[in-house]
Structure formats: C-alpha cells, structure tokens
Amino acid sequence: MFFYVDESGHTGSNLFDPEQPVLYYGVLSSKVNIDLLGADGIAAMCREAGVPRLHAAELGVTRLAALVPRILYIQKKLDLRFDIYRIKKPDHAIICFFDQVFDQGLNPAVTWTGYWTPIRYLLLIKLAALFDENLAKKAWAARIEHRDEIAIPLFQEACNELLTRVSMLPDHRSRVLISDALHWAQENPNEIHFHAYSPNMAIDVSPNVVGFQSVMSGIARRIRQRGGKAKEIVVDQQSQFNQAQKRLAKWYADARTVQGIVNGPGLPRLDFRDMPSIQLLIKDSKASPGLSLVDIYLWIHRRFLEGKPLAPELHHIISINAARTTTDEMSLNAIDRRWSRWFDQLPDPSPEAVAKAAELHREEEEHRLKAVRTLS
C-alpha cells in the first residue's frame, strides 16, 4: 500500500495561536502508487485550473469545486481512502502536564489506580478545570525549556498556582489526590523529569510529533483492513519535524513484535503488529501528485469541521467518503466524551468486587501516604 501524509494548522511550539488552535493530519492511501498513476490526472487538473501546481488554499472554494469530477474520477480509479486526525493544541499542553506529573512510576504520591486505570481520565478532566490559558502557557513553556535554571522554577510556579486552585474542585477525594501529587512534584522536580533536556526532546513532545503517533496507528489499521504491506509512506517536506517523524516511525518499526500488551485494566491494549517497517519518504509537495491530492482532501475536510463555507460539490466529496474515512481527535472534550460513556456503562459491582477494591485501596493508600509524609 501507498500512503501520503500532509498536515495543516502547523504553528510549531506555539500552541496558543488563536487563529490556528487545531493541528490536522490527513492521510491518503491506495493499493497503487498515486505519484505514478495519478500524475496525468493531476496534470489535467492543473491545466484546467490554469495553475502550475495544485494547492487547495490557493485555488479556493470556487475553482476547487470545478475540479470535483476529476477528483472523484481519480478517487474511483485508484480506490483512494482518506483519514484525518486532529489535536487541539492548547489541550495538548495540559495533557502533557498530567501525563508527566501524574505518572505513578515517577510520582509516588499518585495512586496506582489513579494512573494505570481509566480513573486517570477522571483526574485529568478535574485537573484541566484548574487551568486557564496563562497557566497552560506557563506549564508548556516549562515543558519545552531545556535549561534547568529556567524550566524548574517555571514548573514549580505552575504547580503552586494549581495548588491555590485545588479548593475549587467539588469532591474531597479529588482535592486530596491532586493536591498531594502536585505538592510532591513541586518539591521533587528532578524526580518528575518534566522539562525537555534538549531541543530534540522539545520537538518530540510537540503536537506535530505526538499527533504523528495517530498517523502511524492509522496506517497500521489500514494495512490490517486492506491487506498487503506498506510500499511507500510519503510525508510532506518541512524542516522542523521530519527528522522527529522519522525517529518515531523507526521506533514503531522496531516495536512490531509488540501485541496485546495491557497498559492497565480498562485501558487500550498496545498492538504494533502491522506497523510498517519501511523508512518515511520525505518529498516536496510540488513533486508528488499524492501529496497534492491529500492537500485537497485535508483542506476540504478541515473547512467542513470548522464550519466554513463549502460549495455543494465539495460537500459531495465529504458525504461519499464519510462511511470509509477514519477520524480521530485528541482533546479534552474527546477524552471526556469517550470515557464518560465508558464509566456510565459500567455494571454495578458485586459485594466481592467491592471488598476486593477496598483492600486494593487500603494497600495503595498506604504506599501513597508514605510519600506524602515526606513533604514539608
């Protein structure tokens, strides 16, 4: 299979640009080489539009709508599939903070169930309610700063500001767990390893690279669904993140034997069986018909998701692809929706389960309080 990957809404390490709050990845896939077999169709569209290359934002709604018959002809001929992934950038800063500070392997003031079960998502949503934009900016600045003398005081300030807001939480247990975890992290910043230790590490925690995890998982899913293996994965050329995307793709390739590993009870299993083993191919979009096409699909779907005007012809592309397009979103709202349903569907526990849970609570609370008692 052949895959073509483009992104939109890229603002680098600035997660708080009000004009572009969401990073998008689009992936176009086919069992045939679009760069070879789609070249004539793309050239015909360029001639019809009177442009040297196809770029959706430059064409605009009207000129792009006129090309829809040609786009649909290529889609049918090459049996294309399109997938889209979104990451809400301001939420990413808060999720990163939680994932590092509330990691029970790093912070002994966090309970095992508070991180290694779906309870983590309850704590994440409660913690997120304590953030405003300025505090999220401070936490993110600490996360990507590689100089200890700047990052650690910033991190401790963020923890302290959150501690002053914990009383806003409505339930006692959340106030205790979150305040103890923050207090321990604030006093033991070197144990939390919160900030990046190098510029490369700062890039690796960016939404561009974290969102690329969804791209790789989606590629593996398409391989699983349609059979075969990845022949090429073509990624749009840009200077800042291509090397990190390559590192991530290699990591997944090396992990292909991992399957069915459980993170924790109720959490998704890790399964990397169908991850591609080939290297990413970085291309300039001007030299790749596949990248030109994925740019068009991504632009259309992004406008649709953002509620911007689209011609009926472009809405038609959305509708005929709806049943076979995979969409995924990384945001606090998406996490809340998914896991609220999960908790709502839990059956009532049996008396035996209640007794077992009480014993587990006693054991992990004893462990947690040992760490809490070390705090000043």
N, C-alpha and C positions, 0 to 999 in steps of 0.2 A: 504494500500500500504506500501511497504518497501523501504527505501532509505538508500544508503551507500555513505558516503561523504569522499573524500580524497583531499589533497592539495599538490601542488608541487611548487618549487621556493621560499620556505619559508626562509627569511633572518631576521626575527624578526623586530626590529625597524630600521635596516639598509636598507634604501630604495635605496641606490645608489651603490649596488654591481653590477659591470658591467657584471659579469658572470650570474647573475640572475635578470634581470630588470623587470620581469613579475611574478606575483603570479597567480597561477592557482588553481581553484577548479573544481573537477569533481564529478558528482552525478550520480550514477547508481540507477535505480528504477525498481520495478517489483510489480505485484499484489500478488506475493508469497514470502515467506521467503527464500532468497538466501542462508543464512547461514545454513539452514536445507536442502533445496532441491538441493543446488549446491555443497554440501560438497563432494559427491562422485566424481563429475566431476573435482573438484579442486584437489582432492587426485590423480586421474588418471593422471592429467597433471603434478603433482609433480613427480610421478613415471616415466613418460615418459621423463621428463627433467632431472631426477636424482638429484632433489633438495629437501630439507626438507620443503620449502615453496616457494610460487610464489612471486617474486619481479621483476618487469619488467626491472628495471635498471641493476639488476644482471644477468638476462637472456640474455639481449642484443637482437639485431635485428634477428640474425640467429636462435637462439634457440626459440625465441618467435614466429617467422614465422612458425616453425614446429608445433606449438600448435594451429594454427588458426582453423583447422577443429573442434577441441574440443571446442574452444571458441565459434564458431558460432553455434555449436550444443546446448550448454548451453543457448546462446542468444535466439535461436528459442524456445527451450523447456520452458524457464522461461519468455519469451516475455519481454526481457530487453529493457530499454531506457537509453540512456546516454546523459547528458548535461554537458557543460563546460563553465566556467566563468573565465574571465581574468581581472586583474587590473594592469595597468602599474605603477610600484611603484614610480618612480621619479615624474610622473604626479600627483600622489596622494598627494604629498607634496604641490604642487601648488594649486590643487583643494581645499584642506583643508584650505589653507591660504585664498583663495577667499571666501569660504563658511562662515568663521568666520568674516573676516574683512568687507565684503560687505553685511553682513546680515542687512537689513534695520531696523529690530527690535532692533539691537544693535547700529548701526551707523547711526545717523540721517543725516549725510552728503551724504548718498546714497538715491537716489530716490526710491519711491515705485515700479515703473515700472522697475527700474534697478535691482531689486532682485526678485520680485514676478511675473514676466512675462518672456518669453523666451529671452528678452533683456539681462538677466543675463548671458546667454551663449556667447553673443557678447562681453560683458565686460570681462568675464573670458578669452576668447581667446586673447583679446587685452592685458590684464594684463599678461597672461602667456608669451607673446612675450618679456616681460621686464626681465624675469628670465633667469639666466644661472644656471649651476649646483651648483656653490658655493653659490649663493644666495638662491636657493631652499634648499640646505643643512642647511643654517643658519635659514631659516624660519621653517624647520621641527624640528631642534634642539630646537627652542623656543617653538614649539607646544607640544613636549613631555616632556619638562622640567617642573617639579612640584615646583621648588624653585623660588619664586618671584624674588629674587635678581639676579638671573641668567637669567630667562626667559624674564622678561620685558625689560631689556636693549638689549637683542638679538632681540626681536620683534621690538623694536624701531629702531635698526640699519637696520633691513631688510626693514622696511617702508621707512627709509631715503634713502637707496640705490635705492629703486624703484622710489622714488620721483626724484632722479637725472636722471632717465632714461625716465620719462614720456614724455619728449620732443621728443622722438623717435617715438611716435605714430603719424600717419599721419593726423588724424582729430581732430579739435579743441574740439568738444563736449566730446570725449573720454578723451582727456587730462584734461579737466576741471573736469569731474566726478571722474576719477580715482585719480587725484592728491588731490582733496578735501577730498575724502574718506580716502586716506592714511594719509593725514595730520591730520584729525580728530582722526583717530585711534592711530597715533603716540602720540598725545597729551593726549589721554584718554584711555590708555591701560587697566585700570581697568574696564572700561565700555565694552570693547570688549571681555573680558574673553578668551583670545586667548590660553593661555597655560593650560596644564593639571594641576589639583590641587592635583593629587595623582597618584601613579604608575598604579592603576587600570584604571584611566581615560586615561592615555597614551596608555594602551593596547586597550581601547575601540575605539580609533581613528586610530588604526593601519590598514593597508590594509587587514590583515587577518580577522579582525572583520567586517570592512566595506564591504569587499568582501563577507562575510557570509550573508549579507543582500540579495545579489543576489541569494545565495543558497536558502534561506528561501522563497524568492519570486518565485523562480523556482519550489520548492517543492509544493507551493500552486497552481501554474499553472498546474503542472502535476496532482494534485488531481482534479482540476477543469476539466481537459481534459478527465481523465480516470475514474472518479467517485470513490466512496468509501471514505476512510479516511486514514490517516497515522496510521499504526500499530507500526512501529519502524523507527527511524531515527538513524542510526549507524554512528558515526563520529570517524575517526582515532585518536587514543590516542597520544597526545603530551602535554607537561607540561604547555606551556606558554599561550595558547589561549583557551583551552577547557572550562574553567570557564566563560570566556567572551562570548563564543559561547552559552553557556547555558543561560546566562543572556539575551542575545539577543533573543534567541528562546522563553524564557518566556515572554519577552516584547511583541513579536508578538502574542503569545497565548492570552495574556491579551487584545490585541487590535483587537481581531477577530470580534467585532461588528462594527468596523470602515469600512465604504464602501462609495465610491463615493465622498469623500471629495476633494474639489478642492484646490490645493496649490495656484493657481493664474491662470488667463486667459491664456490658451495655454499650461500650464504645466500639466504633467501627474496627474491623479486622484489617491488618496490614496485608496486602496481597500485591506483589510486584511481578507476578509470573509473566505477564505479557508486555512488560516494559521493553521498548526497543533497545537493541544493543549497538545500533549504528551511531556515529557522530552526527551532530547537527550540521547542516549545510547553511552557512550564512550567505545571503545574496542581497544585492541591491534590488529593490522592487522593480526598477526600470528594466532589469534583465530577467525578470521572472513573470511570465503570464499567470502562474498560480498565485503569486503574491498580489498581482493586480486584481485578480478575481476576489481573493479573500478580503482585500481592502474594500471592495464594493459591498460584499455581503456584510462585513462588520459595520460599515458606515450606515447602511440601511437599518440594520437591527439596532444599532445604538440610537439612532433617531427615534425609532419606534419605542424603545424602552424609556427614553427621556421625554416622550410625549410631544415630539417636534413634528411639524407638518411633513406629510409624505404624500406623493401622488398615488392615485389608486393602483397604478401599475406596480409601484414599489410595495404597496400593501399586499399585492398579489404574491410577490416573492415571499413575504413573511408567512402568508397563510398556507401556501403549498409546502413550505418547509417546516411548519410548526410541529407536525407529528413526528418528524425524524431529526429535529435539532435538539441537541442536549444543551441545557443552560444550567449554570451553577453560579451561586453568589456567595461571597464571603463578606458578611456584615453582621453587626449585632442584631439587626432585625431578623435576618435569615436564621441565625443561631437560635434566637428566641422562638421564632415560629416552629422550627423543626423540633426543638427539644421540649417546648411546651406541650406539643401534641404527644410526644413520647411519654412524658410524665402523666398526662391526662389518661393515657391508655393503660397505665399500669394496673394490674389487678390488686384487690385488697390482699394484704399479706396474711398468711396463716399464723396461728399462735406460735408455731415452731420457728417461722421466719422472724417474727418479732423478737423472740427470745435470742435467736442467733445474732440478730442485728444489735441487740442491747449488749451482748458480750463483745462484739466487734467494736462497738462504740466505746465501751469501757477500756479496752486494750489500746485503741489508737488515741484516746483522750489522755491516757496515762503517758504515752510516748510524747504527745504534743506538749503536754504541760511541763515535761522535763525541760524542753527548750524554752518555754515561756518563762519559767522560773529563773533562767539565766539573764533575763532582761533587766536593765537598770530601771 
